[in-house]
Amino acid sequence: MNCNKGPDSDKESFAVLLRELSAEFKPKGLLLSAAVSPSKKVIDKGYDVPSLAKNLDWIAVMAYDYHGQWDKRTGHVAPLYYHPDDEFYYFNANYSINYWISKGAPPRSIVMGMPLYGQSFTINDPSSGTDLNSPASAGNAGEFTRAAGFLSYYEICDRILNRGWTVVQDPEGRMGPYAYKGSQWVSFDDSEMIRRKAQFVRDMGLGGGMIWALDLDDFRGRCDNGPHPLMHTIQRVLAEPPKEHDKPLQSSSVSPSMTTLIVEPTQAIRPTTTVDRVTQDNSKNDEFKVICYFTNWAWYRQEGGKFVPEDIDPDLCTHVLYGFSVLDGSSLTMKSHDPWADIDNKFYDRVAAFKAKGLKVLMALGGWNDSAGDKYSRLVNSPSARRRFITQLLLFIEKYDFEGLDLDWEYPVCWQVDCNKGPESDKQSFAELIKELSDEFKPRGLLLSAAVSPSKRVIDAGYDVPTLSKYLDWISIMTYDFHGQWDKKTGHVAPLYSLPNDWEPTFNAVNFTLI
Protein backbone atom coordinates (compact mmCIF):
# COMPACT_ATOMS: atom_id res chain seq x y z
CA MET A 1 0.00 0.00 0.00
CA ASN A 2 2.38 2.65 -1.27
CA CYS A 3 0.64 5.89 -2.19
CA ASN A 4 3.90 7.32 -3.52
CA LYS A 5 4.13 4.88 -6.43
CA GLY A 6 1.26 5.89 -8.71
CA PRO A 7 0.51 9.24 -10.37
CA ASP A 8 -2.24 11.51 -9.03
CA SER A 9 -4.00 11.08 -12.36
CA ASP A 10 -4.93 7.49 -11.44
CA LYS A 11 -7.78 8.78 -9.29
CA GLU A 12 -9.64 10.63 -12.02
CA SER A 13 -8.72 8.15 -14.74
CA PHE A 14 -10.11 5.23 -12.72
CA ALA A 15 -13.34 7.18 -12.28
CA VAL A 16 -13.47 7.84 -16.03
CA LEU A 17 -12.98 4.13 -16.77
CA LEU A 18 -15.88 3.24 -14.50
CA ARG A 19 -18.09 5.86 -16.12
CA GLU A 20 -17.26 4.49 -19.57
CA LEU A 21 -17.85 0.90 -18.44
CA SER A 22 -21.17 1.86 -16.90
CA ALA A 23 -22.26 3.60 -20.10
CA GLU A 24 -21.72 0.34 -21.98
CA PHE A 25 -22.97 -2.04 -19.28
CA LYS A 26 -26.29 -0.47 -18.31
CA PRO A 27 -27.99 -0.75 -21.75
CA LYS A 28 -26.97 -4.41 -21.81
CA GLY A 29 -28.25 -5.13 -18.30
CA LEU A 30 -24.76 -5.97 -17.04
CA LEU A 31 -23.64 -5.34 -13.47
CA LEU A 32 -20.56 -3.39 -12.48
CA SER A 33 -18.90 -3.36 -9.05
CA ALA A 34 -15.49 -2.67 -7.55
CA ALA A 35 -13.63 -4.03 -4.54
CA VAL A 36 -12.07 -1.03 -2.81
CA SER A 37 -9.67 -0.28 0.02
CA PRO A 38 -10.81 0.29 3.61
CA SER A 39 -7.83 2.58 4.29
CA LYS A 40 -8.50 6.28 4.84
CA LYS A 41 -5.22 7.13 3.14
CA VAL A 42 -6.02 5.12 0.01
CA ILE A 43 -9.60 6.41 -0.14
CA ASP A 44 -8.39 10.00 -0.06
CA LYS A 45 -5.66 9.42 -2.63
CA GLY A 46 -7.27 6.98 -5.02
CA TYR A 47 -11.05 7.24 -5.23
CA ASP A 48 -13.45 9.84 -6.60
CA VAL A 49 -16.15 8.48 -4.31
CA PRO A 50 -19.20 10.33 -5.68
CA SER A 51 -18.28 9.19 -9.21
CA LEU A 52 -17.84 5.58 -8.07
CA ALA A 53 -21.15 5.67 -6.22
CA LYS A 54 -22.89 6.99 -9.31
CA ASN A 55 -21.54 4.44 -11.78
CA LEU A 56 -21.17 1.24 -9.77
CA ASP A 57 -24.00 -1.11 -8.83
CA TRP A 58 -22.26 -1.63 -5.50
CA ILE A 59 -19.00 -0.77 -3.79
CA ALA A 60 -17.40 -3.71 -1.97
CA VAL A 61 -15.29 -2.34 0.88
CA MET A 62 -12.60 -4.90 1.74
CA ALA A 63 -12.86 -4.44 5.49
CA TYR A 64 -10.16 -6.96 6.27
CA ASP A 65 -6.37 -7.35 6.15
CA TYR A 66 -5.99 -4.36 8.44
CA HIS A 67 -3.16 -6.29 10.04
CA GLY A 68 -0.97 -9.20 8.98
CA GLN A 69 2.54 -10.57 9.07
CA TRP A 70 3.82 -7.48 7.19
CA ASP A 71 3.38 -5.54 10.46
CA LYS A 72 6.07 -7.70 12.14
CA ARG A 73 3.75 -8.02 15.15
CA THR A 74 0.45 -9.71 15.90
CA GLY A 75 -2.78 -7.90 15.06
CA HIS A 76 -6.37 -8.64 14.17
CA VAL A 77 -7.23 -9.23 10.54
CA ALA A 78 -10.57 -7.39 10.63
CA PRO A 79 -11.57 -5.40 13.75
CA LEU A 80 -15.15 -4.21 13.77
CA TYR A 81 -14.48 -1.31 16.13
CA TYR A 82 -11.37 0.46 17.32
CA HIS A 83 -9.33 -1.32 19.98
CA PRO A 84 -7.05 0.80 22.24
CA ASP A 85 -4.09 -1.49 21.47
CA ASP A 86 -4.33 -0.60 17.77
CA GLU A 87 -1.86 1.98 16.50
CA PHE A 88 -4.27 3.41 13.92
CA TYR A 89 -7.72 4.68 14.91
CA TYR A 90 -9.02 4.15 11.38
CA PHE A 91 -8.02 0.49 11.06
CA ASN A 92 -11.46 -1.02 11.68
CA ALA A 93 -14.58 -1.75 9.66
CA ASN A 94 -16.75 0.77 11.46
CA TYR A 95 -14.43 3.66 10.61
CA SER A 96 -13.91 2.48 7.03
CA ILE A 97 -17.62 2.16 6.25
CA ASN A 98 -18.47 5.50 7.81
CA TYR A 99 -15.59 7.16 6.00
CA TRP A 100 -16.80 5.90 2.63
CA ILE A 101 -20.25 7.27 3.49
CA SER A 102 -18.81 10.62 4.56
CA LYS A 103 -16.96 10.92 1.24
CA GLY A 104 -20.20 10.56 -0.71
CA ALA A 105 -21.13 6.87 -0.99
CA PRO A 106 -24.81 6.23 -0.10
CA PRO A 107 -24.98 3.50 2.57
CA ARG A 108 -27.14 1.33 0.33
CA SER A 109 -24.41 1.32 -2.32
CA ILE A 110 -21.89 -0.24 0.07
CA VAL A 111 -21.39 -3.92 0.81
CA MET A 112 -19.05 -4.70 3.69
CA GLY A 113 -16.32 -7.29 3.28
CA MET A 114 -15.84 -10.03 5.86
CA PRO A 115 -12.96 -12.54 5.94
CA LEU A 116 -13.53 -16.28 6.06
CA TYR A 117 -9.86 -16.71 6.91
CA GLY A 118 -7.30 -15.54 9.44
CA GLN A 119 -3.98 -13.76 9.36
CA SER A 120 -1.42 -15.98 11.11
CA PHE A 121 1.87 -15.26 12.84
CA THR A 122 4.87 -16.92 14.39
CA ILE A 123 5.59 -15.11 17.67
CA ASN A 124 9.27 -14.39 18.13
CA ASP A 125 9.30 -15.14 21.85
CA PRO A 126 6.10 -16.69 23.24
CA SER A 127 7.50 -16.55 26.77
CA SER A 128 7.35 -12.75 26.57
CA GLY A 129 3.65 -12.71 25.70
CA THR A 130 1.04 -13.89 23.24
CA ASP A 131 -1.18 -10.81 23.15
CA LEU A 132 -1.86 -8.29 20.41
CA ASN A 133 1.26 -6.46 19.22
CA SER A 134 3.64 -9.31 20.11
CA PRO A 135 6.71 -9.20 17.82
CA ALA A 136 6.18 -11.84 15.14
CA SER A 137 6.75 -13.02 11.59
CA ALA A 138 4.53 -14.98 9.20
CA GLY A 139 2.72 -17.97 10.67
CA ASN A 140 3.29 -21.48 9.42
CA ALA A 141 1.45 -22.33 6.20
CA GLY A 142 -1.77 -24.34 6.51
CA GLU A 143 -1.77 -27.93 5.34
CA PHE A 144 -4.38 -27.13 2.68
CA THR A 145 -4.01 -23.43 1.82
CA ARG A 146 -0.19 -23.66 1.89
CA ALA A 147 0.50 -19.94 2.30
CA ALA A 148 2.64 -18.58 5.11
CA GLY A 149 0.79 -16.04 7.27
CA PHE A 150 -2.65 -17.29 6.20
CA LEU A 151 -5.12 -19.93 7.44
CA SER A 152 -8.60 -20.75 6.19
CA TYR A 153 -11.42 -20.82 8.72
CA TYR A 154 -11.64 -24.62 8.41
CA GLU A 155 -7.92 -24.90 9.23
CA ILE A 156 -8.39 -22.59 12.21
CA CYS A 157 -11.44 -24.34 13.67
CA ASP A 158 -9.69 -27.70 13.31
CA ARG A 159 -6.74 -26.42 15.34
CA ILE A 160 -9.08 -25.18 18.05
CA LEU A 161 -11.27 -28.30 18.13
CA ASN A 162 -8.64 -30.99 17.70
CA ARG A 163 -5.18 -29.58 18.38
CA GLY A 164 -5.47 -27.74 21.69
CA TRP A 165 -5.19 -24.14 20.56
CA THR A 166 -6.26 -21.53 23.13
CA VAL A 167 -8.94 -19.04 22.06
CA VAL A 168 -8.97 -15.46 23.39
CA GLN A 169 -12.11 -13.34 22.94
CA ASP A 170 -12.33 -9.56 23.23
CA PRO A 171 -14.75 -9.08 26.15
CA GLU A 172 -16.16 -5.92 24.55
CA GLY A 173 -16.73 -7.51 21.15
CA ARG A 174 -14.68 -4.93 19.26
CA MET A 175 -12.96 -7.60 17.19
CA GLY A 176 -13.13 -11.32 16.62
CA PRO A 177 -11.01 -13.79 18.57
CA TYR A 178 -7.44 -14.86 18.25
CA ALA A 179 -6.07 -18.33 18.97
CA TYR A 180 -2.59 -19.58 19.72
CA LYS A 181 -0.49 -22.57 20.61
CA GLY A 182 3.21 -22.32 21.26
CA SER A 183 4.61 -19.77 18.83
CA GLN A 184 1.70 -20.03 16.36
CA TRP A 185 -0.95 -17.32 16.54
CA VAL A 186 -3.95 -16.45 14.31
CA SER A 187 -6.62 -13.75 14.34
CA PHE A 188 -9.96 -14.42 12.67
CA ASP A 189 -13.74 -13.89 12.75
CA ASP A 190 -15.85 -16.65 14.29
CA SER A 191 -19.59 -17.15 13.86
CA GLU A 192 -20.41 -14.69 16.64
CA MET A 193 -18.32 -11.90 15.12
CA ILE A 194 -19.73 -12.61 11.68
CA ARG A 195 -23.20 -12.35 13.22
CA ARG A 196 -22.29 -8.98 14.77
CA LYS A 197 -20.95 -7.73 11.46
CA ALA A 198 -24.05 -8.86 9.57
CA GLN A 199 -26.17 -7.04 12.15
CA PHE A 200 -23.95 -3.98 11.67
CA VAL A 201 -24.79 -4.15 7.95
CA ARG A 202 -28.49 -4.06 8.87
CA ASP A 203 -28.11 -1.29 11.42
CA MET A 204 -26.14 0.90 9.03
CA GLY A 205 -28.61 0.35 6.19
CA LEU A 206 -25.85 -0.95 3.92
CA GLY A 207 -26.40 -2.83 0.68
CA GLY A 208 -25.19 -6.14 2.11
CA GLY A 209 -22.12 -8.20 2.88
CA MET A 210 -19.25 -9.54 0.82
CA ILE A 211 -16.97 -12.45 1.76
CA TRP A 212 -13.51 -13.64 0.83
CA ALA A 213 -13.94 -16.43 -0.07
CA LEU A 214 -16.30 -19.40 -0.48
CA ASP A 215 -13.54 -21.99 -0.39
CA LEU A 216 -12.24 -20.75 2.98
CA ASP A 217 -15.32 -21.37 5.13
CA ASP A 218 -15.68 -24.80 6.78
CA PHE A 219 -17.48 -25.92 3.64
CA ARG A 220 -17.34 -29.64 4.50
CA GLY A 221 -18.43 -29.23 8.12
CA ARG A 222 -15.19 -30.54 9.61
CA CYS A 223 -15.76 -28.71 12.90
CA ASP A 224 -19.20 -30.12 13.80
CA ASN A 225 -21.20 -26.99 12.96
CA GLY A 226 -22.38 -28.18 9.58
CA PRO A 227 -21.07 -27.00 6.22
CA HIS A 228 -20.49 -23.29 5.61
CA PRO A 229 -21.14 -22.12 9.22
CA LEU A 230 -19.95 -18.56 8.59
CA MET A 231 -21.87 -18.19 5.34
CA HIS A 232 -25.02 -19.56 6.96
CA THR A 233 -24.66 -16.98 9.73
CA ILE A 234 -24.52 -14.11 7.24
CA GLN A 235 -27.41 -15.55 5.29
CA ARG A 236 -29.54 -16.04 8.40
CA VAL A 237 -29.01 -12.50 9.76
CA LEU A 238 -29.49 -10.67 6.46
CA ALA A 239 -32.49 -12.75 5.42
CA GLU A 240 -34.51 -11.93 8.52
CA PRO A 241 -37.33 -9.38 8.14
CA PRO A 242 -36.98 -6.11 10.06
CA LYS A 243 -37.16 -6.80 13.77
CA GLU A 244 -36.95 -5.11 17.16
CA HIS A 245 -33.29 -6.07 17.52
CA ASP A 246 -32.35 -3.81 14.62
CA LYS A 247 -30.89 -0.52 15.83
CA PRO A 248 -30.54 1.84 12.87
CA LEU A 249 -27.48 4.03 13.39
CA GLN A 250 -28.43 7.64 12.87
CA SER A 251 -25.84 9.86 11.23
CA SER A 252 -25.16 13.35 12.48
CA SER A 253 -26.45 16.18 10.36
CA VAL A 254 -22.83 17.16 9.84
CA SER A 255 -21.01 13.86 9.73
CA PRO A 256 -21.51 10.09 9.90
CA SER A 257 -21.90 8.27 13.18
CA MET A 258 -18.33 7.09 13.47
CA THR A 259 -17.70 5.16 16.63
CA THR A 260 -13.95 4.70 16.89
CA LEU A 261 -11.25 6.59 18.68
CA ILE A 262 -7.57 6.79 19.35
CA VAL A 263 -6.95 7.43 23.00
CA GLU A 264 -4.35 7.01 25.69
CA PRO A 265 -5.40 6.21 29.27
CA THR A 266 -4.59 9.73 30.42
CA GLN A 267 -6.64 11.22 27.58
CA ALA A 268 -9.68 9.13 28.37
CA ILE A 269 -10.18 11.12 31.58
CA ARG A 270 -8.99 14.48 30.29
CA PRO A 271 -12.36 16.36 30.66
CA THR A 272 -11.81 18.04 34.03
CA THR A 273 -12.23 21.21 35.99
CA THR A 274 -9.82 23.56 37.71
CA VAL A 275 -10.49 26.40 40.11
CA ASP A 276 -8.62 29.69 40.48
CA ARG A 277 -9.47 32.65 42.71
CA VAL A 278 -7.16 35.12 40.99
CA THR A 279 -7.74 35.83 37.34
CA GLN A 280 -6.67 38.29 34.67
CA ASP A 281 -9.50 37.62 32.22
CA ASN A 282 -12.83 39.41 32.05
CA SER A 283 -14.46 37.35 34.81
CA LYS A 284 -14.95 38.92 38.21
CA ASN A 285 -11.97 38.21 40.45
CA ASP A 286 -14.14 36.69 43.18
CA GLU A 287 -15.75 34.15 40.86
CA PHE A 288 -14.55 30.59 40.47
CA LYS A 289 -13.69 29.24 37.06
CA VAL A 290 -14.86 25.88 35.78
CA ILE A 291 -12.40 24.86 33.03
CA CYS A 292 -13.71 22.07 30.79
CA TYR A 293 -11.71 20.20 28.17
CA PHE A 294 -13.53 19.14 24.99
CA THR A 295 -11.79 16.25 23.19
CA ASN A 296 -12.13 15.88 19.45
CA TRP A 297 -11.72 12.09 19.54
CA ALA A 298 -14.79 11.40 21.71
CA TRP A 299 -17.08 11.47 18.67
CA TYR A 300 -15.47 8.25 17.44
CA ARG A 301 -16.70 6.25 20.43
CA GLN A 302 -19.20 3.46 20.08
CA GLU A 303 -22.91 4.19 20.36
CA GLY A 304 -23.75 5.90 23.69
CA GLY A 305 -20.20 7.14 24.29
CA LYS A 306 -20.13 9.48 21.31
CA PHE A 307 -19.70 13.16 22.28
CA VAL A 308 -19.89 16.06 19.78
CA PRO A 309 -19.72 19.85 20.27
CA GLU A 310 -23.48 20.15 20.63
CA ASP A 311 -23.29 17.89 23.71
CA ILE A 312 -21.46 20.64 25.61
CA ASP A 313 -23.77 22.09 28.30
CA PRO A 314 -22.90 25.81 28.50
CA ASP A 315 -24.36 26.02 32.01
CA LEU A 316 -21.68 23.67 33.38
CA CYS A 317 -18.49 25.49 32.33
CA THR A 318 -17.04 28.99 32.31
CA HIS A 319 -14.24 28.09 29.88
CA VAL A 320 -14.01 25.38 27.22
CA LEU A 321 -10.58 24.21 26.04
CA TYR A 322 -10.48 22.42 22.69
CA GLY A 323 -8.21 19.37 22.96
CA PHE A 324 -6.01 19.11 21.09
CA SER A 325 -4.09 20.82 18.37
CA VAL A 326 -0.57 19.45 17.89
CA LEU A 327 2.90 20.71 17.14
CA ASP A 328 4.30 19.96 13.69
CA GLY A 329 7.64 18.26 14.28
CA SER A 330 9.23 19.77 11.18
CA SER A 331 8.06 23.39 11.15
CA LEU A 332 7.50 23.61 14.93
CA THR A 333 4.19 25.36 14.32
CA MET A 334 0.69 24.47 15.46
CA LYS A 335 -1.62 22.38 13.29
CA SER A 336 -4.89 20.47 13.52
CA HIS A 337 -4.71 17.03 15.12
CA ASP A 338 -7.64 15.62 13.12
CA PRO A 339 -8.47 17.87 10.15
CA TRP A 340 -11.44 15.74 9.18
CA ALA A 341 -13.13 16.42 12.53
CA ASP A 342 -11.64 19.83 13.30
CA ILE A 343 -12.03 21.50 9.91
CA ASP A 344 -14.01 19.35 7.47
CA ASN A 345 -16.74 18.66 10.02
CA LYS A 346 -16.36 22.14 11.52
CA PHE A 347 -15.66 21.11 15.11
CA TYR A 348 -13.55 24.25 15.53
CA ASP A 349 -16.47 26.43 14.43
CA ARG A 350 -19.04 24.45 16.41
CA VAL A 351 -17.08 24.77 19.68
CA ALA A 352 -16.14 28.42 19.08
CA ALA A 353 -19.86 29.11 18.65
CA PHE A 354 -20.28 28.68 22.41
CA LYS A 355 -18.75 32.13 22.84
CA ALA A 356 -22.19 33.43 21.96
CA LYS A 357 -23.48 31.74 25.11
CA GLY A 358 -20.99 33.50 27.35
CA LEU A 359 -18.22 30.88 27.47
CA LYS A 360 -14.54 31.59 26.93
CA VAL A 361 -13.20 29.19 24.29
CA LEU A 362 -9.47 28.44 24.01
CA MET A 363 -7.37 26.09 21.90
CA ALA A 364 -5.34 23.53 23.86
CA LEU A 365 -2.00 22.51 22.37
CA GLY A 366 -0.21 19.25 23.15
CA GLY A 367 -1.45 16.42 25.37
CA TRP A 368 0.23 13.20 26.37
CA ASN A 369 0.59 11.67 22.90
CA ASP A 370 1.90 14.83 21.28
CA SER A 371 4.46 15.34 24.05
CA ALA A 372 6.48 12.32 22.94
CA GLY A 373 9.92 13.10 21.57
CA ASP A 374 11.96 16.28 21.50
CA LYS A 375 9.91 18.67 19.35
CA TYR A 376 8.60 20.88 22.19
CA SER A 377 12.09 21.10 23.62
CA ARG A 378 13.44 22.13 20.22
CA LEU A 379 10.73 24.79 20.02
CA VAL A 380 11.27 26.42 23.41
CA ASN A 381 15.08 26.33 23.25
CA SER A 382 15.25 28.20 19.94
CA PRO A 383 14.41 31.95 20.06
CA SER A 384 13.81 32.02 16.31
CA ALA A 385 11.52 28.98 16.49
CA ARG A 386 9.58 30.63 19.32
CA ARG A 387 9.08 33.78 17.24
CA ARG A 388 7.94 31.78 14.23
CA PHE A 389 5.61 29.71 16.43
CA ILE A 390 4.00 32.76 18.03
CA THR A 391 3.47 34.50 14.67
CA GLN A 392 1.76 31.44 13.18
CA LEU A 393 -0.17 30.76 16.39
CA LEU A 394 -1.77 34.20 16.36
CA LEU A 395 -2.96 33.66 12.80
CA PHE A 396 -4.29 30.21 13.71
CA ILE A 397 -6.26 31.49 16.71
CA GLU A 398 -7.67 34.42 14.72
CA LYS A 399 -8.64 32.20 11.78
CA TYR A 400 -10.62 29.75 13.90
CA ASP A 401 -11.98 32.36 16.31
CA PHE A 402 -10.50 31.08 19.57
CA GLU A 403 -9.91 33.41 22.52
CA GLY A 404 -6.54 32.14 23.67
CA LEU A 405 -4.24 29.18 24.18
CA ASP A 406 -3.81 26.45 26.78
CA LEU A 407 -0.32 24.89 26.72
CA ASP A 408 -0.27 21.20 27.59
CA TRP A 409 3.33 20.10 27.06
CA GLU A 410 3.87 17.03 29.25
CA TYR A 411 6.47 18.06 30.49
CA PRO A 412 9.45 20.46 30.28
CA VAL A 413 12.68 18.57 31.15
CA CYS A 414 10.60 15.54 32.23
CA TRP A 415 9.37 14.39 28.83
CA GLN A 416 6.34 12.18 29.48
CA VAL A 417 7.38 12.09 33.18
CA ASP A 418 10.97 10.94 32.51
CA CYS A 419 13.14 13.66 34.01
CA ASN A 420 16.28 12.16 32.48
CA LYS A 421 15.13 12.78 28.91
CA GLY A 422 15.04 16.55 28.52
CA PRO A 423 17.76 19.18 28.96
CA GLU A 424 17.72 21.40 32.04
CA SER A 425 17.36 24.39 29.72
CA ASP A 426 13.73 23.38 29.05
CA LYS A 427 12.72 24.96 32.37
CA GLN A 428 13.91 28.48 31.64
CA SER A 429 13.12 28.27 27.93
CA PHE A 430 9.52 27.23 28.63
CA ALA A 431 9.22 30.24 30.96
CA GLU A 432 10.60 32.45 28.16
CA LEU A 433 7.97 31.13 25.75
CA ILE A 434 5.25 31.87 28.30
CA LYS A 435 6.53 35.44 28.76
CA GLU A 436 6.77 36.05 25.00
CA LEU A 437 3.29 34.66 24.43
CA SER A 438 1.90 36.85 27.20
CA ASP A 439 3.51 39.94 25.68
CA GLU A 440 1.65 39.26 22.42
CA PHE A 441 -1.60 38.02 23.97
CA LYS A 442 -2.37 40.71 26.55
CA PRO A 443 -2.63 43.65 24.11
CA ARG A 444 -5.01 41.55 22.02
CA GLY A 445 -7.15 40.50 24.97
CA LEU A 446 -6.27 36.82 24.50
CA LEU A 447 -6.11 34.39 27.41
CA LEU A 448 -3.10 32.21 28.21
CA SER A 449 -3.05 29.16 30.49
CA ALA A 450 -1.05 25.99 30.99
CA ALA A 451 -1.90 22.49 32.21
CA VAL A 452 0.92 21.45 34.52
CA SER A 453 2.09 18.39 36.40
CA PRO A 454 1.09 17.66 40.02
CA SER A 455 4.36 15.79 40.61
CA LYS A 456 6.93 17.29 42.98
CA ARG A 457 9.77 15.97 40.86
CA VAL A 458 8.39 17.48 37.63
CA ILE A 459 7.53 20.79 39.31
CA ASP A 460 11.05 21.13 40.68
CA ALA A 461 12.76 20.13 37.43
CA GLY A 462 10.48 21.69 34.83
CA TYR A 463 8.70 24.84 36.03
CA ASP A 464 9.86 28.35 36.91
CA VAL A 465 6.74 28.79 39.03
CA PRO A 466 7.01 32.55 39.79
CA THR A 467 7.34 33.30 36.06
CA LEU A 468 4.41 31.06 35.15
CA SER A 469 2.31 32.70 37.89
CA LYS A 470 3.19 36.17 36.59
CA TYR A 471 2.35 35.59 32.94
CA LEU A 472 -0.40 32.97 32.86
CA ASP A 473 -4.05 33.86 33.42
CA TRP A 474 -4.40 30.61 35.36
CA ILE A 475 -2.44 27.44 36.00
CA SER A 476 -4.38 24.18 35.63
CA ILE A 477 -2.81 21.57 37.91
CA MET A 478 -3.61 18.10 36.60
CA THR A 479 -4.25 16.56 40.02
CA TYR A 480 -5.16 13.18 38.62
CA ASP A 481 -3.32 10.21 37.16
CA PHE A 482 -1.32 9.93 40.38
CA HIS A 483 -1.66 6.19 39.92
CA GLY A 484 -2.52 3.93 37.00
CA GLN A 485 -1.69 0.67 35.29
CA TRP A 486 1.91 1.85 34.77
CA ASP A 487 2.45 1.23 38.53
CA LYS A 488 1.80 -2.51 38.05
CA LYS A 489 -0.35 -2.36 41.20
CA THR A 490 -3.69 -0.82 42.14
CA GLY A 491 -3.83 2.78 43.30
CA HIS A 492 -6.27 5.69 43.36
CA VAL A 493 -6.31 7.92 40.31
CA ALA A 494 -6.69 11.19 42.26
CA PRO A 495 -6.34 11.18 46.07
CA LEU A 496 -7.49 14.37 47.76
CA TYR A 497 -5.39 13.81 50.90
CA SER A 498 -2.39 11.66 51.72
CA LEU A 499 -3.16 7.99 52.26
CA PRO A 500 -1.17 6.04 54.87
CA ASN A 501 -0.79 3.08 52.49
CA ASP A 502 0.32 5.17 49.48
CA TRP A 503 3.91 4.38 48.53
CA GLU A 504 4.44 8.02 47.40
CA PRO A 505 3.38 10.51 50.14
CA THR A 506 3.44 13.48 47.71
CA PHE A 507 0.81 11.94 45.39
CA ASN A 508 -2.33 13.81 46.50
CA ALA A 509 -4.05 17.05 45.58
CA VAL A 510 -4.41 19.02 48.81
CA ASN A 511 -1.87 17.73 51.35
CA PHE A 512 1.00 18.16 48.94
CA THR A 513 0.45 19.49 45.41
CA LEU A 514 -1.43 22.71 46.21
CA ILE A 515 0.59 23.46 49.33
Order of alpha helices (4+ residues) and beta strands (2+ residues): alpha-beta-alpha-alpha-beta-alpha-beta-beta-beta-beta-alpha-beta-beta-beta-alpha-beta-alpha-alpha-beta-beta-beta-alpha-beta-alpha-alpha-beta-alpha-beta-alpha-alpha-beta
